[in-house]
Amino acid sequence: MAKAKRESKNSEPRRLPRGRHALAPEEVRADQRKRLIEAVPRVVAKHGYEAMSVADIVKAAAVSRNAFYNNFADKQECFAAAHEACHERLLALLEQPCDKGASVEERVETALGAALDLLAAEPAVARLLFVEAPGASEEISLRYHEWLRRYGVLLRGAVPQAAAKSSLAVEIDQVIVGGIASRVASEVLQGRASQLRVLTPHFVDYVLAFYGAGQPDPQGVNVVTLESEAAPEYSEERRRQAGA
């Protein structure tokens, strides 16, 4: 029981020091923004996007309502920022380098396994990305599909044989990544998000069914990195906020 209480306490948002402190205003705002973004997955997992309110986010982040509106215009803008942040985390895992000489199967397994580990460890993030985001709003839905497209390009870059299928590359990418995203959403909705890691071999087989099994990296470089294209801009306002 004592352990559970400690874990519960540690999961609470960290508050800024009360009264006088040495933090600059921009540091305070950046900290509040970070806490608001990190609170969104927990809130949306509990309430759903439609029912989620600014008051819910503020309470979970332990900041004031004024702090919220100093960072975001409304809940959609806050959710959009959280959506971007969660995808950036997922992308970073998928871009991690593989060992020299790794086969296509090993590359795909390493990347997908790491991504599924994150989603299984943080079911609220999995729900935000693959259940709530597609239907949150037209703008966020477009961003969701843009992220799926980026993952498809990234995946294809790990498979040398995929170049031979360039005439259907976009269609194949969408089928593969869309299928994986749909299965993840289904597992989350059925309460099995924490077990997502066990799907790794199934997803690997699914990918290779389209692209074919690979051989050790023919380039012989020290590491093989799944390199993505530059992130598309969300909007001038999003770029301004990211630098805040």
N, C-alpha and C positions, 0 to 999 in steps of 0.2 A: 504494500500500500504506500509506504514511504517513497519507494522508487517511482511509483506511478505519479505521485504528487510532484516529485522533482522533475520528471519528464514533462508534466503538464505546465509547470512553472517555466521551464526552459523554452517551451514552445510559444510563450507569450511574446508579443512584440517588445523590443527593447525601447524604453522611453529615453528621451533626451534628459539631461540633468535639469532639475527645477531651479528657478532663480537665476542668479548671475552665473555666467560661464564664459569661457574663452572662445566659443565657437563663433565663426563669422556668419552673417546672415545667409550667405550662399551655401555654407556648409549645413546649416540648419534646414534650409529648403531642400537641398539634395538628399539629406537623410530622411526627411519626411516623404519626399517623392519615392525613394527606394522602398520605404516601409509600406506606402500605399500600394505600390505595384506588387510587392510580395504578398500583400494581404488578399489581393483579388482572387487567386486560385482557391484559397480557403473559403472565401465568401461565396463565390459562384458555385462551388461544390455543394455548399449548404443550401443555397437559395435558388440557384439557377440564374441565368443572365437576366431574364425578364423581371423576376421578382427582386433581384438584388437592388439595393438602394445605396445612395451616397452615405446615408447614416450607417448602413451595415459595414461599408468599407472603412469609414472613419473609425468606427468602434474597433474593428479588427486590427487596424493599423496603430491604434492608440495615438491619434493626432486630432487636432481640432478641425471643425468644418471649414474654418478660414484657411487652414493649411491645405486642405483638399483643393479649394477653389483658387489658391495661389499657384497650384500645379496643374490642375485640369479644369476644363470647362464643364464637364458632366461625367456621368458614369461610363458612357460609351468611350470617351477619350481615355479614361483611366484603364478600362478593360483593353482597349486597343494597345496601350503601352505595355500592359502585362502580357498580352498575346505576342507582341514583338519580342519582349524579353525572354519569354519561355522558348520561343522558336530559336532565338540566338543561342540559348543554352544547349538545345538539342543539336543544332547545327555544329557547335563546337565539338561535340562528342563524335558526330559523324565524320568530321574532318581530321580526327586524330590519325597520325601516321601508323602504317602497318609495318611489320618486319620485312626485311629484305627477302625477296624470293617468295613472298606469300602468294598463294594461288588466289584466283578470283573468289572461290568459295570461302577461303580464310579471310579475305578482305571484307567480304559482305557480312560474314558471321561476326567478325570483330566489331564492325560499325553498328550493325543492327542490335547486337547483344548489348553494347554500351548504351544505346538509345533506349532500349527496352528496360534496362536496369534502372535508368533514371525515371522512366514513366511508372515502373512498378514501385519504386521507392517513394514516389510522390504522385499518388493517384489523383490528387486535386489538379495537378498540372496536366496530367493525361486527359482529364475531363475537360479542362478549359480548352486545350488545343484541339481535341478531336470530337468532342460532343457539343460544347457550347459555342465555340467560335464560328462554325459553318452557318449557324442560323442567328447569330447575334445581331447583325445588321448587314445591309448590302455592302458597305465599305469594308467591314471586317471580314465578311465572307470572301470578298475579292482578294483581300490580303491572304486569307487562309489558302485559297487556291494558288496564289502566287508562290507561297511557301512550298506547297506540294510540287509545283513545277521546278522550283530550285532543288528540292530533294531529288527529283527525277534526274536532273542534269548531273547532280553530284553522283548519284548511283551509277549512271551510265559511264561517268569518267573512271569508275573503278573496274570497268569491264572492257578490255581491249577489243573483244569480239563485237561489241555493240556498234562500233564504227561501221561495220559491214551492213548494219540495218539502219543506216542514217536516213533513208527515205521515209521510214516509219518511226523515227526516233521519238518524236514528241508523243505520238499515240501510244507507243510502248511504255514510255516513261509514265504517262498518265494512268495507264492500266495498272502498272506495277505499284506505284506509290499510292494511287487511289484505293487499290485493293487492300494494301497494308493498313492505310488510315481507317478504312471502313471496318476492318477486323478489330483494330485497337478500340475504336468507338464501341463496337458491339460488346467487347469484353468489359469495358468500363461500365457500360449500362447494365450489364449482368452482375456487377459487383466483383469482377475477377481481375481488376486492375493490378493488384499485388502479385498476380501470377503471370503477368505478361512475358516475363523472361523465358518461360517454357515454350513460347511460340517461336523462338529464334530459329531452330532447325526447320520449322515449317515455312517460315518466311524466306529462309535461304533457298530452300527447294523451289519455292514459288518464283523467286528472282531468277534462278538458274534455268528454270523451265522456259523463260523467255530469252535469256542471254547465253545460256550454255555454260558448262563447267569450264573453269579456267586453269591455266598452267602457271608455274612460277613466273614472276614478273620478268619479261624478256629484256627490259632495260638494264636490269642488274644494279639499280641504284640502292643506296643504303636504306632508304625508307620510301614507302609509297603513301603519298598523302592524297586523300580525296579532296581535291581543290574545288571550291565553289566559285561561281561568278560573284561579282560585287553585289552587295545587297541593294535592291531597287529602293529608290527613295519613297518614303511614305507620304510626305508632303513637306512644304517649307516649315510649317509649324512644328511637325514632328522632329525635323532636323534641329530646329531651334531649341526645342525642349531637351533633346538628347544631349545638347552641349551645355544645358543649364546645370 
